Amino acid sequence: MLVSIYEGMFSLQIVEEHIPIFNLIEEVDGGLEEYDMIIENFVERIANYYKYNLRKGKAEILDVWFLI
């Protein structure tokens, strides 16, 4: 999973074998403390969605890379 953090927004991407299979762009309003919690919450939710809905428990997110 690749997490790109921008000013006031972030994006999450899941890539398999150099092919993006999931992309989310989210705008965030609030302070720095909330920003960290929101991103952490989204990473966990999307990782669970990938594991249980897209791959039916047979694959999971192994690495999360952050670009700031």
N, C-alpha and C positions, 0 to 999 in steps of 0.2 A: 504494500500500500504506500502510496506517495501522498504526503500532506504538504500542500503549498500554502504558506501563510502570507497574506497581503495586509495592507492597512484597511481594516474594516471588513475584511472577508477572508475566506479560505476555500481551498478546493481539496477534495479527496479523490484519488484515482486508484483503482485496482488494475494491475497489469499482469497478464499471464502470457508467458513466452513472447514478450515484447509487443503484445497486443493489448490495448486498453479495453477492459470489459465492463468497467463501471466508472462513472464520473459524477461528482456532485460539487456544485458551487453554492456556497452559503454566505450570506451577508450577516455580519454580527454588529449589533449595537450594544454598547456597554463598556465597562472598564476593563482593565487588563486582567484582573482576577477572574471576572466572568468569562473572558475570552479563552483562558486556559481550560476552564471547566467545560465550556461548550465544545471546544475541539476534542477534548478527551472523551466526552460523552458521545459525540458523533463517531469517533474512531471505533469505540467499543460497539456501538449499535451497528455500524456498517460491517465490521468484522464478523459479528454474529449473523447478520443478514447473509453475508457471503457464505459462511460456513454451513448454516442450517437451511437456507432457502435456495441459494444458487447451486451449492454442491452437496446438498443432502447429507451433511456430516462427514463426507469423505475427504474434504480438503479444508485447510484453514489458512489464515493470514500468518505468514512466518516472520516478516519484517515490516516495520513501519519506518519510512524515511521522511524526514522533515526538511523542507526547503523554506528558508526565511528570507 
